[in-house]
Amino acid sequence: MDATGSSGAAAVEPHTSESRRESTTSVRSEIRNRMASDASTSYAPDHPPGPHGKRIQYNTADPFSGTADMKKADTPTLRAFALLEHLVAADGPVSLADITHDIDLPKASLHRMLASLEAGGLVIREPGQKNAYVIGPRLAQLGLGVMMQSSARRLRHAILGRLVSDLGETCNLTMLHETEVLYLDRMEAPWPLRLDLKPGSHVPAYCSASGKLLLAMLPREERAALVRALQLQRFTPNTLTDPALLESELDRIAHKGIAVDNEEFVVGIACVAAPVRNEQGECIAAIAVHAPVSRTPLSRALEFIPRLQEAASELAKTF
């Protein structure tokens, strides 16, 4: 299920995790897209591309000037920004050796920059790897903020609004945030049943339709690592708490391309989710509809799949 339900003043609080690693694939992809649109870099013709991208030089024209003949923008701030961009684009841990090869900066300067970024929470060392770096929680949170406040949000909200109008039930747009589902947007149907979830809220991925879908679409090794990290708490009699059964369920979802929550998070609430894919066919978000089974049983909710997929195609154009 993709949201918690409440009646009257009662409410189910969003699930939280005491220790989240923020550098998820979805967040990293969003930051990468935002940064890439604004970056202004040139590449050294006398060096071959590094294993994670082209070798970057930092004597570029000021990207804020609008012209190439303005003063140079070789400043510490922009150098740090370009280094962060490089880590985001790598889509995984980058060793210090690779960074040194790819980034055209003196080694001592690079070490100081990484130390400063690490102290500020913008980068972290990959656990178990002494000299490999990924984006840190502070940068990941910035990426989420960009996603939540982007101008495309109005377009997405309008798409959700039309979907709710057509289906008559509450609909959500979510992304995977480590082992949880992050709500990007939600549109409630005009029924007495109210939901205490706002954009930015989290719920467990393993017992929600969107969460299971997003987990299922990950590369197998990454998915297996996340499943191993899950604490499979039982919320209802239908919650999957056996890792092997969860893996089997995720395999079925990956094959079908659709996920359901059959009262697995909140008793009496069912949900169906469909993937939102980018141009490369990668699942970048999930759109879902949920409803009380007393009004819309799961068999009825499954009939919403074609309309969900149509809305997913519309939403894909906003990312």
C-alpha positions in Angstrom: 0.0 0.0 0.0 1.2 3.5 -0.7 -0.3 5.5 2.1 -1.6 5.1 5.5 -5.3 5.6 6.3 -7.2 7.3 9.1 -10.7 8.1 9.9 -11.6 11.2 11.8 -8.8 12.4 14.1 -6.9 9.1 14.1 -3.9 8.8 11.8 -1.1 6.4 11.1 2.2 8.2 11.3 4.6 7.9 8.4 7.4 5.4 8.9 10.8 6.8 9.7 14.3 5.2 9.8 16.9 6.2 12.4 19.8 5.7 10.0 19.3 6.4 6.3 22.0 6.5 3.7 20.7 9.2 1.4 22.7 8.4 -1.7 20.1 6.4 -3.6 20.0 5.7 -7.3 16.8 7.8 -7.7 18.2 10.8 -5.8 21.5 10.6 -7.6 19.8 10.5 -11.0 17.7 13.6 -10.2 20.7 15.6 -9.0 22.7 14.4 -12.1 19.9 15.7 -14.4 19.7 19.1 -12.7 23.4 19.6 -12.5 24.1 18.5 -16.0 21.7 21.2 -17.4 23.7 24.0 -15.8 27.3 22.7 -15.9 29.9 24.6 -18.0 33.1 22.6 -18.4 35.7 22.0 -21.1 37.7 18.8 -21.6 41.4 18.3 -22.0 42.1 17.0 -25.5 45.4 15.6 -24.4 44.0 13.2 -21.8 41.9 10.1 -22.5 38.5 9.8 -20.8 38.7 8.5 -17.3 36.7 5.4 -16.3 33.8 7.5 -15.0 33.8 10.3 -17.6 35.9 12.8 -19.4 38.9 14.5 -17.8 37.7 17.9 -16.6 39.6 21.1 -16.7 38.5 24.1 -14.7 39.4 27.1 -16.9 35.9 27.5 -18.3 34.0 30.6 -19.1 31.8 31.9 -16.4 28.6 29.9 -16.7 26.6 32.8 -15.2 27.9 35.4 -17.6 26.1 34.3 -20.7 29.3 35.0 -22.8 32.5 33.1 -23.3 34.8 36.1 -23.1 33.9 37.2 -19.6 36.2 36.6 -16.7 37.2 33.0 -15.9 35.2 31.1 -13.4 38.1 29.1 -12.0 36.9 29.5 -8.4 36.9 27.1 -5.4 33.1 27.1 -5.4 32.8 26.0 -9.0 35.6 23.5 -8.7 33.8 21.9 -5.8 30.6 22.0 -7.7 32.2 20.2 -10.7 33.6 17.6 -8.4 30.2 16.9 -6.9 28.8 16.8 -10.5 31.4 14.2 -11.3 30.4 12.0 -8.4 26.7 12.3 -9.2 27.4 11.3 -12.9 29.3 8.2 -11.8 26.1 6.7 -10.4 28.2 4.7 -7.8 31.3 4.8 -5.6 34.3 6.5 -7.2 37.8 5.6 -6.0 40.2 8.4 -5.1 42.5 7.0 -7.8 39.8 7.5 -10.4 38.9 10.9 -9.2 42.6 11.9 -9.4 42.8 10.6 -12.9 39.6 12.2 -14.1 39.7 15.6 -12.4 42.4 18.0 -13.6 43.4 19.4 -10.2 46.6 19.2 -8.2 46.4 16.1 -5.9 46.8 18.2 -2.7 44.0 20.5 -3.8 41.8 17.6 -4.5 42.5 16.0 -1.1 41.6 19.3 0.6 38.4 19.7 -1.4 37.2 16.1 -0.6 38.0 16.6 3.1 36.0 19.8 3.2 33.1 18.3 1.3 33.1 15.2 3.5 33.1 17.4 6.7 30.1 19.2 5.3 28.1 16.0 4.6 28.2 16.6 0.8 30.2 13.5 0.1 30.8 10.3 2.2 33.2 7.4 1.9 31.6 4.2 0.7 31.3 1.9 3.7 34.0 -0.8 3.5 36.0 1.1 1.0 38.6 3.5 2.6 39.2 5.7 -0.5 35.9 5.6 -2.5 33.4 8.4 -2.4 29.7 8.8 -3.1 27.3 11.7 -2.6 26.5 12.4 1.0 23.2 13.0 2.9 23.3 16.7 2.6 23.6 16.7 -1.2 21.0 14.0 -1.5 18.6 16.1 0.6 19.3 19.1 -1.7 18.4 16.9 -4.7 15.2 15.9 -3.1 14.4 19.6 -2.5 15.0 20.3 -6.1 12.6 17.5 -7.0 10.0 18.7 -4.6 10.1 22.4 -5.6 10.8 22.1 -9.3 8.5 23.8 -11.8 7.5 20.4 -13.1 5.7 19.7 -9.8 2.6 21.7 -11.0 2.4 19.6 -14.2 2.7 16.4 -12.1 0.0 17.5 -9.7 -2.3 18.3 -12.6 -1.7 14.8 -14.0 -2.5 13.2 -10.6 -5.6 15.4 -10.4 -6.9 14.1 -13.7 -6.2 10.5 -12.6 -8.0 10.9 -9.3 -11.0 12.4 -11.2 -11.1 9.5 -13.6 -10.6 6.7 -11.0 -12.4 8.3 -8.0 -9.6 7.2 -5.6 -6.5 8.7 -4.0 -3.3 8.6 -6.2 0.4 9.0 -5.3 3.7 9.7 -7.0 6.7 8.2 -5.2 10.4 7.5 -5.5 12.7 5.1 -3.7 14.7 6.7 -0.9 17.1 4.1 0.3 14.8 1.3 1.8 11.7 3.5 2.0 9.2 5.1 -0.3 9.4 8.9 -0.6 6.1 10.7 -1.5 6.7 13.4 -4.1 3.0 14.2 -4.5 -0.4 12.9 -3.5 -3.9 13.8 -4.6 -6.8 12.7 -2.4 -10.2 11.6 -3.6 -13.2 13.4 -2.0 -14.1 10.6 0.4 -14.4 10.8 4.2 -11.4 8.5 4.6 -8.4 10.9 5.0 -4.7 10.1 4.8 -2.0 11.6 7.0 0.8 11.6 4.4 2.2 14.8 2.9 4.9 15.2 0.2 8.2 14.3 1.8 6.8 11.6 4.0 8.3 8.1 4.0 6.7 4.6 4.4 8.4 1.2 4.2 9.2 0.0 0.7 8.7 -3.7 1.3 5.1 -3.5 2.2 3.8 -0.9 -0.2 2.9 -1.4 -3.8 5.1 1.5 -5.1 8.0 0.4 -2.9 7.9 -3.2 -4.0 7.7 -2.0 -7.6 10.7 0.3 -7.2 12.7 -2.4 -5.4 11.9 -4.9 -8.1 13.1 -2.6 -10.9 16.6 -2.2 -9.4 19.6 -4.2 -10.7 19.5 -7.6 -9.1 22.7 -7.2 -7.0 21.6 -3.8 -5.7 18.1 -5.1 -4.9 19.5 -8.1 -3.1 21.7 -5.8 -1.0 18.7 -3.6 0.0 16.6 -6.6 0.8 19.3 -7.9 3.1 19.4 -4.5 4.9 15.6 -4.5 5.5 14.1 -5.0 8.9 10.9 -6.8 7.8 8.5 -5.7 10.5 5.0 -7.1 10.4 2.3 -4.5 10.1 -0.6 -6.7 9.1 -1.2 -10.5 8.7 -0.4 -10.0 5.0 3.0 -8.3 5.4 5.9 -10.2 3.8 8.5 -10.8 6.6 10.4 -13.6 5.0 13.3 -12.3 2.8 13.0 -15.3 0.4 9.3 -14.7 -0.1 9.9 -11.0 -0.6 12.6 -11.8 -3.3 10.1 -14.1 -5.1 7.5 -11.4 -5.0 9.9 -8.9 -6.4 10.9 -11.3 -9.2 7.2 -11.6 -10.1 6.8 -7.8 -10.1 9.8 -7.3 -12.3 8.4 -9.7 -14.8 4.8 -8.2 -14.8 5.8 -4.5 -14.4 2.9 -4.0 -11.9 2.8 -4.3 -8.1 0.0 -4.6 -5.7 -0.4 -4.2 -1.9 -3.0 -6.5 -0.7 -3.5 -5.0 2.8 0.2 -5.4 3.6 0.7 -2.1 5.4 -2.7 -1.1 6.6 -5.6 -3.6 7.1 -8.4 -2.7 4.8 -6.4 -0.7 2.2 -5.3 -2.1 -1.1 -3.1 -0.5 -3.7 -1.8 -0.9 -7.3 1.3 0.7 -8.7 2.8 1.2 -12.2 6.3 2.4 -13.1 7.3 5.8 -14.5 10.2 5.2 -16.9 12.7 7.6 -18.5 13.7 7.5 -22.1 16.2 4.7 -21.4 13.4 2.6 -20.0 14.7 2.9 -16.4 12.1 3.1 -13.6 12.6 6.5 -12.0 9.3 6.7 -10.0 6.0 5.0 -9.4 2.4 6.1 -9.6 -0.2 4.3 -7.6 -3.8 4.3 -6.6 -5.1 3.1 -3.3 -8.5 2.6 -1.7 -10.4 0.9 1.1 -11.2 -2.7 0.0 -14.7 -2.2 1.3 -15.3 0.3 -1.5 -12.8 -0.8 -4.1 -11.6 -4.4 -3.7 -8.2 -5.4 -5.2 -9.9 -7.1 -8.2 -11.5 -3.7 -9.0 -8.3 -1.8 -8.4 -6.5 -4.0 -11.0 -8.9 -2.7 -13.6 -7.3 0.8 -13.1 -3.9 -0.5 -14.5 -4.4 0.9 -18.1 -5.2 4.3 -16.8 -2.3 4.2 -14.4 0.1 3.3 -17.2 -1.3 6.2 -19.3 -0.7 8.6 -16.5 2.8 7.2 -16.0 3.6 7.9 -19.6 2.5 11.5 -19.1 4.5 11.9 -15.9 7.7 10.5 -17.6 7.8 13.6 -19.7 8.1 15.9 -16.7 11.3 14.3 -15.4 
